[in-house]
C-alpha cells in the first residue's frame, strides 16, 4: 500500500493446521506440487545472478523511504538455506543517520502470466520496517507507467504491527486499489515463518496466508485519463516478475524511532526467505468479463441530505500515535483528542459509503466550534482510489464561537459509491476538543449532458484506434454489412484488428464505422492507419477509408507472419484532408476482400497541427493532467476576462518537478525544423513551472527534451512567454508536450494555489 489513509476494516481470521496448498476458509487452492514451474530454495552459497537482479536506488526514490538499495553482501546474502535481507543503520559524524537495505527481482529472467506465487518467510520487526513480497509487469510501458501497468502485492507487514498482513493490487488511472488484510489470533509474522501466496488467474486474484484464502478480487481496470478502459482483465493479463525487499521508513509505514533495533547480531532488522515457488496450469481461459457494477445512486433523506444522521454511520480512527474518543448521537459530534499524534489525520472522524456521481455539483456544509482556536482539515476522499480527494482538503479555523461553513464542488472523477467524508483533527498544533453539528451533503446540480464527440488527449477523434478497449477489444466500432466476415482482434502483444472475408467480398462489403467525427471547414486533418494482408490468404487486395467527402484506397500486398510473434509487419498509409464544409461525418473503414485476412492498427484522424486545442476553446479536449500519488492536483477549463484558461489547482506538488504535468502526447516534430512555443500564464503565488517538448521514454527511460527544459517564474498577473528551438534529432511523431508543476527548481509547495495557462501554441517557423 502506497497511499495516505487509515484502513477502517480488519478481517480477523483464525489460522488452522493445513496441508501446503489446502484452504480452510474461502476458496481452496487449485494448485498442487505437480504444477510447480520454478523454485528458488536459496540453498546455494550466494545469490544466483542468472535468476535475480540487484536493484540500485537512492534514498527517497519512492514513497519517501530512507534507505538506499545496492548489492552489498551486508544487506543481501544467503545463510542456512535462506535469503536474508538486512536493513542497516549507519550514524554519521554529523549526527545524521544513513540506511541501506536490499531489493532483488527476477525482471528479464523469470516472468510469468498467471499462476500461484508462494513464499515461506518471516519479517523484521520494529517501527519503520516495511518488508514486501510482490510483483510488477516485465514491460511496465505496455499499458503505461504506474499505476496503469498494475502491481500485485502478495505480502506487506508493517514493522510496528507484525500480526497484521496486507495483500493489495494497484491499477488505474486514476489510481485504484483492492486490499485485503489478515490478522493472526496468536503469534506474529516475525518470530515464526509463515507461507504467503497469491493465485492469479484471468479475472480473479486470491490471497492466501498459511492456506487461508483471506481476500479475493475480481474488479479492476486500467486506462489513461481521457481514454477508454483497456479490455478486462488488463492490466493483469501480461507477464509479471517477482520482487523481494525491505524498505526503511516511508509515507505509509512511518519512520524508525528510538525503539527500532538495527543490531546486526539480532534478527529485528532482517527478513528471512526460505523459498519462492511459482505454480502454473497448462492453460487458462482468458475469455472473461469484468463484473457488472450496480449504478451509483445516493440515498437521501426527506430534506435531500445524503449523509446518515445516526451514530453507527460514523467511524472514529487513529494513526501515527493519535489517541482520543468521540461522543455524539449522529447529529452532534464532540471529537476529543488526548494525543494529537504525528500526522494531521492521526485523529480522524469519518462517514464512509458516500455516493458521488461524475459531473454533478454538490454542497457540503456543517456547523463547528472548538474549545479554543485551532484548525481542522476536512475533505471527501476515495478510499478505493488511494484516498484521492474528491473535495478538499480544506483547512478550517475554528473558534469557541459556533460558525457555519459551506462549500460547493463538482465531482470530476468517475461515479464512486465508496467515497468518505473526513474530519482530520490530528497534529495541527492543538488538542482542543472539536464540536460539529448539522452536517449536510446535497446535490445542487446534475451533470451536464455530453454534447458531440471530443478528441482524445492525443488529438485523435477515433475511439480505440489501437484496438485495446471495450468488449472483444472492439469498443467504439460498429460493424456494418459484414458479409459474414470474421471480425476480431489478434491476441498477441500488438493486438491488431483482424478481418477475414468470405470469397468475392467487395471492400464495402465489410465496414467498421465510427459516427460523428466533427470536421471543420478549412482545417487541415491527417488520416492514417497501418495495415497488412495475410499472405497465406491472398496475394493482394485493396481496402479503403472514408470520412465525409474524403475517400482513399490502400493497396495491400500479402505479407508473411513473423514465425516467432505470429504477427504481420504492417505498412503505413497516411493522407491529409481539408473539408470544404463544417459537418459531423462518419468515419468508415472498408475492409472486404476476396478470401483475404486484413490486419489494421493505429487508426487516426486528427487536426494536422503540432498542438491541439492550445486555446482551450474546446474545453479539456486533447489535454490530460498527470498527478503522481505524492502530489494532489486537479484541472478544469475556466474563462477569465473572456479568455479560456487551463486552471490547475494544486494543494501538494510532491518532491519532484515531474509529479504534476499538464500534457499532450503523440505530437509531431520533424528533424532540423525550427519551432516557436508560446503561452500565457499566471499563478496566485510566486513559483516556477517548467515546459518541454520531450521524447516519450516509457519504453527505454530516454526522456530527451527536444526543446530544452524551460524553467520560468509565474505569479499574480498574466504574462506572455515564448521560446524557439530546432528539432535536434530524427523526426518523432510521439513527442510529449508537457508543462510540469511539481517541485520545480527543487521547491516543494504544500499549500493551495492555482496555475492558470492559456493561449498555448507550437508553430513551425517558416524558412
Helices and strands as residue ranges (DSSP letters): G 33-35, E 36-40, E 53-54, E 67-69, E 76-79, E 82-86, E 88-91, E 97-101, E 103-105, E 111-112, E 115-122, E 129-137, E 151-158, E 164-171, E 176-183, E 194-201, E 204-209, E 212-217, E 240-248, E 270-279, G 311-313, E 315-318, E 323-328, E 332-339, E 347-356, E 361-370, E 374-382, G 383-385, E 388-398, E 403-410, E 416-424, E 434-445, G 471-473, E 478-480, E 486-489, E 497-500, G 507-509, E 511-519, E 524-534, E 540-547, E 550-559, E 571-578, E 583-590, E 597-607, E 624-627, E 632-640, E 643-652, G 657-659, E 660-669, E 674-683, E 687-694, E 710-714, E 719-726, E 732-740, G 744-746, E 753-764
